[in-house]
Amino acid sequence: MRRLGLLPVRVDWVARATVCERCPMRVVKCGVSYCGTPFLRMPLRDPAVDGCGCPTREKARDPDEHCPIDARHEEATTVDGSCTCKWCASAHSAAPLAGRG
């Protein structure tokens, strides 16, 4: 439905998908990139070790999704409203610094 324009798409989804393409947990099955083994092939998993099993490009497009791991390849968490996942960390490091120039 997202491809039909019926659901919102994250503006920076390409940057998020690029992070996934460089991740050692990435698996390609039938030409589709997944966060670990596809979910239906491995429904019981530890997302920090096995990935979430989602197709990475579709997950990156979803504004409500987050990467299951942080930059240290540990389980991502939310602390004081701030997410530690790879996507959020890379978005914060890429944001321009206010007041500089």
SULCORHU-V309960 format. One line per field, one symbol per residue. ss: DSSP state (h for helix, s for strand, l for the rest). phi: phi as a letter, one per 40 degrees, with the letter a starting at -180 (. if undefined). psi: psi as a letter, one per 40 degrees, with the letter a starting at -180 (. if undefined). Layout:
ss->???
phi->???
psi->???
This chain:
ss->llllllllllllhhhhhhhhhllllssssllsssslllhhhlllllhhhhllllshhhhhhlllllllssllllsllssllsslshhhhhhhhhlllllll
phi->.cccgcbcbcccccccccdcccccccbbbfgbcbcgcddccaccabdcbbgcgccccccccccccbccbbccgbdcbbbfgbcccdccccccccccccgci
psi->dddeeeiihhdfdddddddddeheehhhhfehhigahideegdhihdddeieeihddddddhdeiiieiadefihiihhfehieiddddddddehihiei.
